[in-house]
Amino acid sequence: MILAYFLILIATALAAAAQPLETFVVIKSDGASFHRNTIPQIARTGDGRLFAVWGAFAKDDANGRMYGSFSETGGRTWSAPRLISWDLWAERGMNASGILLSTDGETWTLHGNLHALVPDKVRPGFTNGLCEPSIVQLESGEILMLLRSGGPRHYESRRRDGGLTWSQPAPSSLTGSNTPTALLRNDKNESEIVAVWNSNPLQRWPLVTAISSDGGRKWSPPRILANAGQRVSYPGLTQTTDGTFVAIWQEDIAGGEHDIRCARFTREGLGGGN
């Protein structure tokens, strides 16, 4: 029975790996105004287009700018970047994660910070507390938050009261250190959530994805999205109207240059949920 179970798992993983994975460049480092492109995010707009944002640094310039680009082809091609803006105050501090709630998108209320002293930091320079959270609402209404930590696992916190109060953060089931995770609920099956993260507790590669059908407690075997031997990190995740998943990330290349890349993959390419 045990052997048969593991054979089924292997067959499922092989079948998932056989599903096509398409990768594309959102913005390539040009050694000039877009020398270093960083920390992207992605979302689907109401009209079905995809919108990506990222920070861009010119060569030998420490002052970054925020750019945005649209895709009308599900992530295969992208419009010319346009300069946008953002607020600076939320960037201050890297030891705690805060929760802000709004009913109109203009006024926001702070509902406390999440903090945990990570006793098993993998390296001395890694994050002391928790930062760069991502959240997803589960089919049950519970909200799951995954947070970057300096230990060998991402931390998680959960809440059922709309985000007003949160459980004490604790290590999650996802292996990885000092990097954020992207989370998304499957549009086509709301009992499933998808994660994209760095599964290596020492390095920011590979970048992988997996699916869960039990609210993030257990995950399918991870599928590699990018493994360049350089840092592939800071993922974002969305879904096209036909259900295709599109992940976006920052990819470091030689000479301090950073590209923004994305990948398209299907639900079938994730194997079975748990």
N, C-alpha and C positions, 0 to 999 in steps of 0.2 A: 504493500500500500504506500509506504513512504517513497520507495523508488518510483512508483507510478506517478505520485504527486510531483516529484522533482522533474520527471520527464515531461510532464504537462507544463510546468513552469518554463523549462528550457525551450519547448516547442513554441510556447506563447511569446517568449522573448525573441526567438528567431523570426517568427512571423511578423512581429512588430518592427524588427530591424529591417525587414525586407520592404517595408513601406517607404515610398520615396520621401526624401528630405531635400527641400530646395533652399539654397542660401543665396543671399543677395547683398549688395552694398548700398546702404542708405546714404552715407557721405564718406568719401575717401580722403585721407590726409593728403593735403596738397603742398605741404612744406611752406605755406604762406598763411593766409587768413584762417584756414581750417587745418592747421598743423596738428593740433591735439583735440580730438573730439571725445567728449566724456559724458558719462552718467545719463544715458538716454531713457526715455519712457515712451510708451505707445498706447493709443486708445482708438476705438472706433467711433466715428462721429454719427450723428443721427441720420445722415444721408448715405451711410455705408462706407464712406472713405476711411482710410487709416491716417492718423495724425501722429507724427513722431516729434519729440522735442529733445534737445541735448545741449550741453555746454560746449562752446568752441573757443580755443585759445590760438591766437596767432603765434608764429614762431618767435621765440625770445620775448614774449609778452605775457606777464602774469595776470593780466586783466581779462577774465573770461566774458563771453557774451552768450546769450541764450538764443538758439535758433529753432525754427520749426519747419516741417516739410510734410506734404500730403502725398498719399498714394491712392490712386483710383484703380489700381490693378492688384489689390490684395497683398501689397508688399513687394511686388516684383520690380516696380519702377517708382521713382520718387521725384517730386517737383523740386525746383531750385529752392535752396534754403532761404527763409525769411527771418529777419531779426525780430525777436520778441523780448518781453521783459518779465521780471519776477520780483517778489519781495525778498529782502535779505535777512530779516530778523529771525526767520525760522531756521536759518543755517547755524545759529550760534549754539555751541555745546555739542558734545559727542558722547555723553555718558548716560543720557536718559532719553526715553522716547515719550512724547506727549500725545494726548488725544484731544483733537479739536472737533467740535460738532457745530453744524450749521443747518438751518432750515431754509435759508434763502441764498446761500452761496456768497453772501457779502459780509454778514456778521458772524463771528465765530466765538464759541465758548470753550475755555480750557477745562478739561475734566481730569486733571491730575497727570502725573508722570509715572511711567513704569521703569523700575530700576532693579538690577540684580548684580551683586558682586560676583564675578565669574572666578571661581577659585582655581580653575585648571586652564589658565590661559596657555595657548600653544606656544606663543612667542612673547617676549617681554613688551614689544612695541604694539601688540594688538589691542583692540578696544577693551577698556577697563569695565565698562558697563554694557548697556544695550543701546543700539541706535538703528537707523534706517529700517523702520518697520514696514511690513506689507500686510494688508488685511483682505479677507474675503468673507462674505456672508454665506453660510452653509444653508442647505435646503431647510433645515430645522429652524432657521432664524438666528442661531448662534453665530457669533463672529469669531473667526480665528485670526490671530495675529502672529506672524513669524518675525523674529528680530535678529539682527546681526549681533554676534557676540565674539569674544576673543577665545572662547573655548573650542573644543572639537565638534560641537553641535550647535546648530541654530537653536534659539530659545523660542518658546511659544507662550501665549496667553489667550484666554478665551472669555467671552462675555455673552450673556443672554438678555441684557437689559438695554440693548441699543447702543452700547459703548460707553455708558455712564461710569461703570466700574468694571474692573478687570481682575482676573485671577492672578496670583503671584506667578511671575514668569518662571518657567522651568525648562530644562533641556528638552528639545523636540526629538522626533525620530529621524530627522534629516542630518546626516553627517556633513560637516563643512564649517569653516571658520573665517571670521573677520570679513564676511561678504554678505550682501543682502540677497533676499529671495523674492521672486515674482510669483504672485498667486492669482488664479482666475477660476471662477466657476464656469463649468461647461454650459454654454447656451442651449445645447441640444439634449442635455441630461443633467438636470440641476442637482442630482445626488452625487455628482462627481466634481472634483476640483483638480486643477493642474498646477504644478510648481515648476519653476526653472531656477536653478541654483548651481553654485560650485560645490561639487561633492567631495573635493579633496580638502582635508583638514589643514594642509600645510601650504598649498598653492592655489592660485586663482585659475586653475584649469583642472579637469575639463569642465565645460558648462553642460549641464544635463537637464533632462525633464522627466517627470513621472506623474502618474495620476493616482488619485485616492478616491474611494467610494465610501469611506467611513469617517469623513470629516478630518482627514489629515493625520490620523493615528498610525495608519499603515499605508505604504506606497508601493506601486508597481516597480519592477526592476528599472533603474534609470536608463534612459536613452541619451547618448552623447549628441549634443547639437554642435559643439565646437571644441576642438582640442588642438590648438595651434602650437603648444609648447611655450606660448606667451600668455599673458593674462587675458582672459575672456570673461568679463565680469559685468556687474551692474545691469542685470537683465530687466526687461519689461515684457509684458505679455498681453495679447488681446486675441480676438477671434473675429474672422470675417463673417459676413451674413450667411455664407454657406456652411459654416462650422469649422473651417480650417483655422488652426492656431497659427499665430504669427508672434515669434519671440524676437526681441531686439536686444543688442548688447554692445558693450565697448570692447574693442579688440586692439590690444597693444601690438605694435610692430617695431622693428628696429629703429634706433635713432630717436626714441621718445615720441614717435608719432602714434596716433590713435585713430583707427577707423570706427565707424558705426556700421554694424552689420545686422542682418535679420535672417530668420529662417521660417519657412512654412512647413507645417507637418499636420497630419490628420489624427483624428481620434484613434483610428486603427493602428497608427504608428506608435501608440503608447502602450499597447498590450492591454492586459486586463487590470481593472481596478481591484482594490483589496477591501 
